[in-house]
Amino acid sequence: MKETYHIHGMSCNGCRAHVEQTLSNVEGVAKVSVDLKKAEAVVEMDDQLSLADLQVAMEKDGGHYSIHELGAHHHEVEKARKVENGNGVFYCPMHCEGDKTYTEPGDCPVCGMDLVEEVSAVPSGAQEYTCPMHPEIVRDAPGDCPICGMDLVPKQADISAEEKSYNKLLHKFKVAVAFTLPIFIIAMSDMIPGNPLQDVLGRKYWNWIQFGLSLPVVFYATWMFFERAYRSVKTWNLNMFTLIGIGAGVAWLFSVFAILVPDFFPPQFKTDQGTVHVYFEAATVILTLVLFGQLLEARAHSKTNSAVKELLKLAPNKAVRVVDGKEETITIDQIVKGDLLRVKPGDKIPVDGIITEGESVVDESMITGEPVPVQKEEGATVHSGTINGKGSFIMKAEKVGAETLLSQIIDMVNKASRSQAPIQKLADKISGYFVPTVVFVSVVTFIVWVIFGPEPVYVYALVNAIAVLIIACPCALGLATPMSVMVGVGKGAQSGVLIKNAEALERMAKIDTLVIDKTGTITEGKPSVEGLYAVADFDSNKVLQYIVSLNQYSEHPLADATVQYGKAQGVAVLKVLDFDSVTGKGVRGKIGDESVVLGNEQMMVGSEVPISEALKSEVEVYQKQGKTVSYLAVNDKAAGYVVIGDKIKETSKKAIQKLQDSGIAVVMLTGDNWNTAKAVADALNLADFKAGMLPQDKLAEVERLQAQGKKVAVAGDGINDAPALAKSDVGIAMGTGTDVAIESAAITLVKGDLHGIVKAYGLSRAVMENIKQNLFFALIYNTVGIPIAAGVLYPVFGLLLSPMIAALAMSFSSVSVIANALRLRTKKIDE
C-alpha cells in the first residue's frame, strides 16, 4: 500500500533525510521516499496507517516538520502561507549556509541578517476579485458582491515578504527616532551655555527621563539586535550583531546601573552634581543608526534581484485560446500542452511553443539582450515573455509553467545568485577570526586607556572600547561577494547570458583559451541542402530517399536539414532496421535487404567503403567552399553524396576578433573535414583549428591544453560537445543547442551566438573587479576604522571617535558595498 503526503518545514537535504528516517521508524512503514523539491513523502505501508499515526511521530521528533494529506485543504493552507510569507522561499544574502533556503522569513542563524525572499520562478496568471466594501469576499472571476451587490474589482497583488520586512523596519525606525531624539537633546544640553534644561529639573531626574525614553528603543524597536547577539554567542556564530549587542548593551546597562547605584562608582565617573555620566544617548543613537543601516540595506536588497523581477514582469497573465475555431480568454495557469493560442499584434507570448499558422516579427530582446526583432514564420519557435509585432498568428503550446524558457531563466538566476564563488572562501575565513579579534582589540583598548589615558581614564577607556566594538563591520566583508554575484547574474540574464553558478563567473574571468565548435556555434546551425548527387548507376531520387530515411532518426542539425529537404521534394520515407548512430561520424541501418551507411569520410573508412579518387576530388571542390558533404554507401559501395551549406553567423567574425584582442586564444575543433574547416577558419582569420575531431578527440585536446597550464573555456551546442564542455574550466552552451550540451555547461547563451561569449567574458571580468573592490573597501575600512576608534590619533591630534559616529560609519559601510555592487547594473559588458 502506497500513500503520498505533503511535508511542511523542510529546507535542505539534511531535513529531507531526517524526515525520511523519522517516518521509516514508524511501525508498519515498509519504505519511505522523500522529495525535497516537491515537499512530498511517498510512504509504503504493510497495512493502512492513519495520518494521525504519522503526525504523532513527527511531533515526537520535535515538531519542526508537519505532515498533511494532499488535498484541497492543504492547498488552501499553502496559499494562505504564501500570502503571508511571500513565495515561501527565503535565503541568507551572505549565503552562510550555502544553498540552504527557508520556508518563512526571519534571521539567518549564522550571521543574523534578515533572510531575503527569492523571486518565484513560475509566473502566475491567476487574478482574484474582491469587493471594495467587503474585502473578505474573494472570487476567481468578476461578478457581484453577495453582501452589498457592488461589482467585484481586481484584487491588488499582495506585497512581497521583502516589502513587508522593509515596512516593519520603517515603523520600528520611526519609533526609535521619536524616542532617541529627545534623549539626544537632553544629553547634548550640556553644550548649550547655561544649560536651560537644568533650570527645569536636576540632572538626576533628566537621567531617569532618558532611561524611560530608552525603553521603547531597546526593548521594542531594536530588541531584535540583542536577540541576534545572544543567539550568535549561544551558537558561537559570532557576527556583526555580537559586536552591536555587546557595545550598545554595555553602554545601556552601565547607564542603568549608574542611576540605580551611583555611589558604587569612583569620583572620576561623576559630574559636579554627584550624578554618574550616563550613556543612554550613545546606546540609543547607536542602535537607531544600526537600524537605519538595516533599513537602507533592506531597500538596497530589493534592487539587487530587480533583474529577476523585471523578467517576471515579462510574463503575461492571460492568453487567448482557440477551441473549435472559437476564441476564449484564459489565465496562463489554465494553458496545457497542445493548446492552440492566438497571439495578437502587440501581445506578449504566453508560453513556449511553435507557430502553426501565420507569421510575424517578434521582439526577443528581453531574453536575448539583442534589440533586433526576429522574423517568425510557420514552424518557428517562440518563447514566453517575448513581444509580438504587427502580425497575428496561432501557436501550439509546447512548454508551460516551470518548463518555459522564461521560468528556467528565472530559476537558473535564483540558483546562481545563491551560489558561492571560490573567492568568497577568503572572506569567510577572515570573518571567522574577525569578531573574536575585534573583541580582543576592544579589551586591549580599554586596558591601554586605563593605564596610559588622561583623567577620567575609565570614561575614556569605556567610550573607546565601545567605539571599537561598534565600528567593526564583518557584515560588509560578508556581503562583498554575494551582492556582486547576485547583481551580475541578473545583469547576465537580461543580456541573454545565463550563469549556472558563481564559480563559473570567477573561472570565466581567468580563461586564456577558448575552444569552439563549428556547426551551430560559428555557423547558424540552420543548414540547408545545396545539392545532391548520385554515383554511376544509382538513381538520385533513390539516393535522396535513403538519406532521408536514415536521417529521420538522427538529432543532428545536418540530418534535420536533409529530412526537411526530402519532405519538400515529396519523398516517401522508408522503414529502417538496425539503426545505429556513430557520434561524430554518421549513421547506418538496413533498408529492405540493403545495408546503408551515411556519413563523413571517417564513417566510410570505418565501414570499409572504398571512395575513388575521382569522387574525392569532386567532393573537395565543395568542401573548400566551406560546405559539409556526407557520403551515402549502399551494400559497401559509394552511391552518392549530399552537399549541405551552413552560413557563418554575422557576429562570429567580430566576436572572435574581440576575444582575440582581449588576449584569448581561439581554437576551432570540428568533426567536419579539413577542407571545410580550413575554409571557415580562413573566413574568420582563425590560425588554430583541427578537423575530423570526434567527441573523444575534443576531450583529449581540452585535456592537452589544460596540461599546458591553459584556462580553457569550451563553447558548443551538440551531444558531441558534451564531454569537452564537462571537462573544460568553463563550459559554454549555445541556447539553441541540445539539452545535453546545456546540462554539461556552466554558462548558457540564450541566443546561441558567439557575441554572447564576449558578453559572458565582459560580465565575469566586471563582477570579479567589483568583488575585489568590495573586499578591498571592507578590509581597508576595518583596518583604518578600528585603530581610529581605539584612539590612535588622540596622542598626536587629540581626536577621538564617538561611538555614535562609529555606528553611523558601520551602517554605511554595508550600504556602500551594496551600492557598489549595484553599479554593475549599468556596466557595459559587450565591449
N, C-alpha and C positions, 0 to 999 in steps of 0.2 A: 504494500500500500504506500502510495507516494502523495505528499501534500506540499504545496508551495506557500510560504509565508513571507510577509514583509518584515524586515528588521530595521528598527529605527535607532540611530545613535552611533552607527559605525562610521569611522573617519579614515581608517588606514588598514593595511593588511594585517597588522597586529590585532586590531579589533575583529577583523574577519576570522582569523584563526581562533581567537578567544571564544567568539560566539559559536563557531563550529565545534570546538571542544566541549563547551557547556551543554549544547544540545545533544552531542554524542553520548554524554554521560547520563542522559535521561533513560531510565529503564524502559525498554520496549522500542527504543530507537535503534534501527539497524545501521543506517548510513545517513550522513548529513553533508550537503554541499552548499556552501555559502558564496554568493556572488556579490562582491563589494560594490561594483558599478551599478547593478540593478537594485542593491539593498534587499536581496531576496535570499531565502534559505529553502532548499529542496530537502525535505525530510522523508526518508524511507522508514516505515514502521512495520513491525511484525503484526501488531493489531492497532486499530484506530485509537489514537490518543487525543484527548480534548485539548483545545487551545489553552485552557486553564492550567493543565499539567505543565505545558511548556513555559507558560508565563511564570509559574511558581519557580521553575528552575532559573529563569532569567533574573527574577527578583532576588533569589538567594545569592546570585552571583554579584550582587551589589547594586542592581538597579540602574546600571549605566546604559543598558540597552533594553529595548522593548520589542515584543513580537506581536504582529497583528495578522488577521486574515486579509487576503487580497479581496477587496470588495468596495462597494460604493462608500461605506462609512469611512474606510481608511483613506480613500482618495479625498473625501471632504476634509479629513483631519490634515492631510498633507497640504491641501490647498490653503487651509487656514494658516498652517505653519508658514507657508511660503509668503502669504500676505504679511505676516508678522516679521518674518526673518529674511525677506528678500527671496532669492532663488535657492537658498538653503546650502550654499557652498561658500565657506569663508576660509581665508588663509592668512598667515602672518606675512606682512610686507617685507620682513627681513629674512623670511624662509628659514627660520631657526630649526625647523623640523623637516626640512626638505620639501617634498611634495604633499605633506600631510595637510588635509583640509578638515574643517569642522562644519557641523550642520547648523550651528547657531552663532550669533555674534557674541563677542566677548573679548577677553585679553589673551595674548599669547602666553602660555605657561612658562616660556623660557625668557623672553625679553620684556614681557609686559605690555607690548604695543597693542593698540586696537586691531583686531582682526579685520581684514578687508574683504568686501564682498566680491565674488567672482561674477563676471557678466555671463548670463546664460548663453550657451552655445546654440540653443534651439529657439528661434523666434516664435512667438505665439501670436496667432491671429485672432484669438477669442476676444470678442467685445461684449462687455456686460452693460446692462442698462439699469438705471435706478431712478427712483422718484426724488425730485429736488426737495419735496416736503417730508418724505419718509425714506431716509437713506437705508433703512433696514430692508427695504424692498429691492431685491436684485434679481434681474431676469437675463436670460441669454439672448433675447430678441426684443425689439421695440414693442411698445403696447401702452396700455393704460394702467395707472396705479390702482390696485384693488381697494385701496383705502379711500383716496380722495379723488380718483378719476383723472388726475393730471397725466399728460404724456410723459412716458419714461424717457430719460435723456441718457446719452452715453456716459458711462462711469469713467471718471478720471483715473488714469493709471496710478496705482499705489506707489508712493515714493520708495526708493530703494532703501535697503538697510543702511547703506553708506550715508544717504541723506538724513535718515533718522538719527544716526550716530552724530552727524555734524550738528543737527538741530538740538540734540541733547547737550552736546558740549557747549553750544552757543548759549543755551539757557543757563547752564552752570557758570559760564564765564561772566554773564551779566550779573548773576547773584554775587560772584566773587568780587567783581569790580565795585558793586554797590556797597559792600561791607569793607572792602580793603581801602577804598579811597578815604573814608573818614579816619581810619586807623592811621593812614599815611599822613594825613593833615595834622592829626593830633601829635604824632611823633615828630613831625618837622616843625611844629610850632616853636620849638626852642630856637630856631634860626631866625624867628621874627623878633626884632628889637622890642623888648618889654614883655614879650610873650603874653598876649591878651587873654589866652585861654586860662592862664594861671590865676587871673582875677576872678574867673568864674568858679573854678574848682581847683583843689590842690592836685599835685602830680599823682599822689596815691590813688585818688578817685579816677583820674584820667587813665591810669594803668588798668583799673578794673573795667572801665568802659571799653578799652582796647581789647581786653580779654573777652568780654561779652560779644563784641563785634567780630572777633576772630572765629568764634564757634561755628557759624554757618559756613565760613570759608573752609575751615579744616575738616569739619565733620559732615559736610554736605557737598559743597562744590568740588573739593579736591580730595575727598576721602579715598577715592579710588587709587591715588598715588601711594598712599600708605598701605592699602591692601596689596598692591602690586609689590611694594617694597618688602612687606612681610613674607609674601609668597616666594619672592626671589631668594630671601635668606633661608626660608624653610626648605626649599628645594635646592639651594646653593647654585641657582642660575642667576648669579649677580648681574645686574644691568643698570641702566640709567636710573630707574626708579629706586634702586637700592640707595644710590647716592642722594637723590632728592629726598627720599624718606628720612635718611639719617640726618642730612643737613638741615632741612626745614623742621624736622621733628625735634632735633636737639635745640634749635633756636626757640621753638614754641614751648617745649617742656621746661627749658631753662627759665623762660619768662613767667610761666605759671608758677614754678617753684619759687621764683623771686618775689612774687606778690603774696604768696602764701606764708613763706618763712624768710622774710628779708634779713632777719638777724643772723641767719646761717652764713651770709656772705661777708667777706672781708671788706674794709672801708673802700678799697680801690674800685669796687663794683658799684659803689653807692654815689648818689647825687648829693648836692648840698642840702637837700631836704630830707636826707636819710633814706630815700627810696632806692631800690636797686634799678640799674639800667635794664630795661626790658627790650625784647626784640620781636614783639608781635608784628610790627610793620615789616621787618625783614622776612619773617616766616610767611606772612600772608602775601606780600608782594612777590616773593619768590614763587610761591605756589600759584598765584594768579598769572604770573608771566609764563610759567611752565604750561599752565592750562591754555594760555593764549597760543603758545607754540604748538600744542596738540591740536588746537582749533585750526591753525594755519595748515598743519600737516594733513588734517582730515580733508580740507578743501583742496590741497595740492594733490592728494592721493586720487581724488576723483578725476583729475586731469591726466594722470599717468596712464590710465586704461581708457582714455577718451577715444582712442583709435578703435578699440573693440566696440565701444558704444556706438560710434559712428557707423561701423559695419553693420551692427544690429539694426540700426535705423533704416538700412537699405531694404530690408525685407518688408514687402507689403503685407497687410493683414487680411486682404481679401483677394479673391480671384473670380474669374467668370468661367464656369464650367459649361461645356456643351454636351447635352444629352438628347439624343434623337433629334438633332437639329435645333433644339431649343436652348436658350442661354439662361443660366441661373447664377446669381451671385452667392458665393460661399466664403467662409473663412479658410485660411490656408491649412488650419488644423483638420479640415474635412477632406482635403485632397488626398487621394490614394493613387498608387502607381497604376498607370494605364488610363487615367482620366484625360479627356481632351479638354484643353483650356484655351479660351480666346484671349489673346493679348492685343489690346487696342493701342493706337498711337499715343505715345507719352506714358503708357503704363509701365510699372515695374514688373519684371518677370517673376512670377510667384515661386516656382520651384525649378529644379533642373530637368531638362527634357530635350526632345527633338522636334523640330518644326515639321509638321506633316502637311501643312497647306499654307501657301502664301510666302511672302518674303519681306524683309525689312532691313534697316540698319540699326544695330544695337550698340549703345554706349556701354562698354565694359570697363571703363577707366577705374571704377570704384573697386574692382578686384584685381585688375592687372596693372594699374598705375599708368596705363598708356592712354592718352587723350584722344587717339584716333578711333572714330566709330568703325565697327566691323560689319561688313555685308553678310547677311544671313539668308540662306535660301532653304528649300526643302531638303531635309536630311541633316541640316546643320544643328549642332548642339548649342543650347542656350542655358544660362545659369541664373539662379535665383539672385535677386537684388540688382541685376543689370537693367538698364532702361531702354525700352523700345523706342524707335524713332517714329517716322511718319507713317510707316506701313502697318498693316494689320495681319496677323497670322494665327493659325491654330497649332498648338503644340501638344505633344503627348508627354504626360508626367512620367519621368523615369526614376527620379530620386526625390524623396520628400523628407521633411523633418530633419533629423540629425544627419541624413545621408547627403544633403545638398552641399555643394561646394562652399557656399557661404557659411553654413553651420560648421563644416570641417575646418574652415579657416579660423573661425572664432574659437573652436575647441583647441586647435593647434596653438593659437596665440596665447590662450589661457594657460595651457600646459607649459609652453616655453617661458612664459612670464614668471612661473613659479619655480623654474629650474635654476640651478646654481652653476655659475661659471667657475672654473678652477681657480681663477684669481681671487674669488671670494674666500677661499680657504685661508689665504694670508690674513684677510680682515678678521675672519672668525678666530684664528689663532691669537691675533693681537688682542681681540675683545675678551678672550678667555682669561688673560692676565690683567686686563685693563682695570677693572673695578677694584680688585684687591690692592693693586699698585696705588690707585688714587687714594683709597682709604689709608694706606700706609703713609703716603705723602702728606695727607691731612693730619695724621697723628704727629708726624715729624715736624710739620709746620707749627702745630700747637706747642710742642716741646721747645723748639728753637725760639719762638716768640717769648715763651715764659722765661727762658734763660737769658736771651740777649735783647729782648724788646724793651721799649720805653714804658713808663708807667702810663696808664694802668696795664700791666703786662698781660693779665688774664683776659681782659676785654679784647686787646689786640689779638691775642692768641686764639680766642674763641671765634672772633669775626673772620679772621683769615683762614682758619681751619674750615669753617663753614663755606667760605668762598671757594676754596679748593674743591670741596665736595660738589658744589653746585655747578661750577663752570665746566667740569669734565663731562664729556658727552660721547659715550660709546655708541649712542644711537646714530650719530652722524656717520660713524665708521661702519656700522652695520647696514645703513641704508645706501651707502655709496655704490655698491654693485647692483643690488636688485632693482633700484629705481631706474638706473640706466638701462638695464636689461628689459624691464617692463616697457619703457617708452620706446626703446629701439625695436623691440619685437613688434609693437603696434605700428610703428613707422614702416617697418618692412612689409607688414600685411597690407597696408594701404598702398604700397608701391608694387604689390604683386610678388613679394619675396617672403615665403613662409619659412620661419625658423623653427626647427623641431625642439631645440633646447639651447640653453645659454652657452654650453660648451662649444657648440658649433660656431657661434659668433666669435668666441675667442680664438678658436683654431683658424677660422676663415681669415682673420686679420694677419695671420702669420704665414699663409701659403706663399710659396715662391714658384710652384709649378702647377699648371692646370692641364689636365688630360681631358680631351673632348672626343665624343663620338661624332660620326658624320651624319648619318641619316636621322632626321628628326631633331638634331641638335644644331649642327651647322646649317643643314638644309631644312626646308619647311616641313618635311615629314609627310608631305602630301604628294607622293609620287604618282606619275601618270604614265601609261603605256604609250611610247612614241613609235613603236614598230614591232612587228612580229614576223619572223622569217622561218621558213621550213627548209630542210636539207634534203637534197636528192629526191627520192621518190615519195617523201612524206607530204601529205596534204596540209596546207597552212590552217585550214579550219579544224582539222583533227588535232594539230599541234596546240591550237588555242583551247580546244575543248579539254585536252588532257591537262594543260596548265591550270585552267580554271577549276577543274575537278579536284586536282591535288591541293590547290591553294585555298579551297573553301574551308579547310580545317586548320589553316595557319593563322597566327595572330600578327604576323609581321606586316608592317605598312606596305612593303613591296607586294606581298601576296594579296593584300586587300585591293591594291591598285589593279592587278590583273583580273581579279574577280569582278570588280566594278566594270572594267573594260569588256569582259566577256558577257556580262548581263546586258550591257548596252548593244552588243552585237547579236543578242538573242541566242546565245549558245546554250545548249542543253547540258546540264551538269550530270556527269556520270557517277555511279557508285564506286567508292574507293575502299578496298580492303587492306588490312595490314598497314595502315598509315603510320608513318614514323617521321618525326621532325628531328633533324640534326642541327642543334643550335649553332648559328654562325656559318652554316654551310648550305642547307636546303632541306627538301622533303622527299619522301619516297612512298610508294604504295603499289597496290595491284589494281588495275582496271581491266575487268574481264580476265582473260588469260595472259595479259601482258604486264610485265614488270616495268614501272615507270619511275624515273628519277628526275628531279628538277632542282637546280641549284647552281652554285658557282663552280669554278674550275676545281677547287678542292673537293667538292662533292663528287665531281665526275671522276677524279683520280681515286678517291676512296671507294667508289663504286666500280672501278676498273672499266670505265667507259673511255675509249680512245677518242681524242679530239684531234682532227687533222690540222696540219699547219695552215692550210688554206682557210679553214674555219676560224682558227685563232686569229689570223691576220684580219679577217673580215670583222671579227668582234672587236679587236683592238682599236679599230677606227672610231667606234662609238665610245669605247672606254676612255680614249684620250680626249674626248669631248666632255668627260665628267659624267657619262651615263653609266648606269648599272645594267649588266647583262646577266641573265640567267639561262643556262643551257637546259634543254629537255632531252632526255635519253629514253628510248623505248627498247626493251629487251637488250640492254647493254650496247645500244647503238645510238649515236647522236641523231636526233630527229629535227632539231631546230633551236631557236633561241628567241627571247623576248627582250626588247630594249626598253628600259624604264628611266625616265628622267625625273629628277627631284631638284627643284630650283633652290639655289642658295638663298637663305634669308637675307633681306636687305640690310638688316642690322648686324649680321655676322662679322663682316669685314671691319666695320667701325668699332664694334665691341672688342674684337681681338686686338686691334691696334691700341685701344685704350688700356687693355690689360698688359700688353707688352710694354707700353710707355710707363706703366706702374712698376715695371721690373719683374713681371710674372712671365715665366717661360710657358708658351702654349704648345702642347703636343697633341696631334690628331692621331687617334688609333681607330681604325675602321676594319670591318670584316670584308669590305669590298676589295677588289683587285688593285694592284699597284698603279695601273694606268689611270683608273678613275680617281684614286686617292691623289695622285700627282696633279691631275687637272684641277681638283678642288683646292689643293694646297697652294698651287700657283696663283689661283684666283684670289686667295686670302693672304698671300705673302707669308705662308707658313713654311718654314725651313725644316721643321721637325715633324715627321709623320711616319706611320708604319701601316702597311696594308695587310690584308689577309689575316687579321687578328681574330682568333677565336676567344670566347669568354675566358678560358684559362690563360691565354696569351696576354690578354689585357690585365688580368690579375697579376701575372708574373712581371709585367712591365711596371705596374704600380709598385710592387714589392722591390723591384730593382732600383727604382728612383728613390724610394724611401731608405733603402740600404745605403744610398749615397748621401743621406742626410737631408734630402729634399722634403719639404712640407707639401704634400700632394693633395690637390682637390680634383675630383673626377666629376664630369658632367655627362649625363647620358639619359636615354629615355626608354630603353628596351630591356627585355629579360636578360639579353646577353651582356648588358652593362652592370647588372645587379652585383655580381661578385666583386668587381672593381670598385663599385660605389661603396660597398660594405667595408672593403679593406682600406680605402683611402682615408686620409686625415679628415677630409670633409667631402661627403657625397652630395652632389647637386643634381636633383632630378628635374626634368622638364615636366611641367604640369600636364602637358599634352600626351605624355608617355604612359607606360603601363603601370598598374598598381604595384607590381613587384619592384620596379625601379624606384618609385616614390617611397615605398616602405623601407627600402635599403638606404635611402638618402637622409642627410641631416638638414638639407635645405631644399625646398621645392620652389621652382619658378612657375607661377600660375600661368603665365603666357607661354612658357616654353621657348624663351628667347635668350640668346647669349647676352643681350644687353642687360638681362636680369642678373647675370653674374657680376657685371660691372656694379650694379646696384648693391648686390649682396656684399661684395668686397668693400665698397664705399661705406655701407652701413656698418659692417663689422669694425672697420677702422675708426669710424666716428664713435661707435659705442665704447670701444676699448679706450680710446682717448678720453672720452667723457668719464669712464670709470676711474681712470688714473687721476684725472683732475679731482674727482670727488674724494678719492683716497688721500691724495696729497693735501687737499684742503682740510679734511678731517684730522689727519695726523699733525699737520702744521698748527691747526687751530688748538689742538690739545697740548702740543709741545710748547707753544708760546703762552697759551692761556693759563695753564696750571701754574707755571712759575710766577706769572704776574699776580695771580690770585694768592699765591703763597707769600707775596710781598718782596720779591727780589728787587723791585725798583725803589722800595722805600729808603734804603740806606743812601742812595745817590740822588734820587729826585723827590723823595718824600711822598711818593704816590702809593696809594693803596686801592685795591679793587673792592668796592662794596659788594656784598653777596647779592644784592638786588640787581646790580649791573651784570654780575656774573650769571644770574638766572636769565636775564634778557639775552645775553650773548649765547648762552647754551641753547635757548629755544630757537634762536635764529640760525644756529649752526645746522640743525637738521633741515630747517626750511630751505636754507641756501643750497644744500646738497640736492634736494628735490627740485628746486628751481633750476639748478644747473642741468639736471637730467632732462627737464622739460625743454631745454634748448634743442634737444635732438629732434623735436617735432618739426622744426623749421630748417633743419640741416639738409643741404643738397647732397644726395648720395650717388648721383649718376654722372659725376664729373671726374 
